[in-house]
């Protein structure tokens, strides 16, 4: 345990100013997302833009490419939360949505399939470490980010699974500071789940009340 904390301290001391800014903005994104604040997407865009450049500079091409995807999702998420709740020509803020079992089965199947395919390719043609676990956390993050953009309530449960897996992955790679960050993300995902669950229940009660008034009228 002492080695773990010494590695964390050493990694923290080695962080550049830009890396610190990217981490702070990433945390701000989560805090704001929990509150359903539109500003979360501005924080996400800034954080991922910095990470894209940082990863490119250290020749982590795929990580840089993944963050370009997050940049696109930050723009889409901003639009979706602001205008994606209407139908037809009506643009309205997007409410929280809750998926049924069949939707979760389908999306879980997609994650498993993508994990098996990319894990196999990585294990066969590269020297990647823990290719299946790496693939699982990567594809899980990609799809769950899209779920956040669509305000799917259960995205926080998915994050809890993928962040837990990422902690194992980063500890194995001795990236202790990143593992600690994932542990913080895990705690925030638990908070996000309970906060959005309460907001969703209030949203449903408001919807039922409005329907009742409309019926009475």
Secondary structure, 3 states (H helix, E strand, C coil): CHHHHHHHHHHHHHCCHHHHHHHHHHHHHHHHHHCCCCHHHHHHHHHHHHHHHHHHHCCCHHHHHHHHHHHHHHHHHHHHHHHECCCCCCCECCCCECCCHHHHHHHHHHHHHHHHHHHHHHHHHCCCCCHHHHHHHHHHHHHHHHHHHCCECCHHHHHHHHHHHHHHHHHHCCCHHHHHHHHHHHHHHHHHHHHHHHHHHHHHHHHHHHHHHHHHC
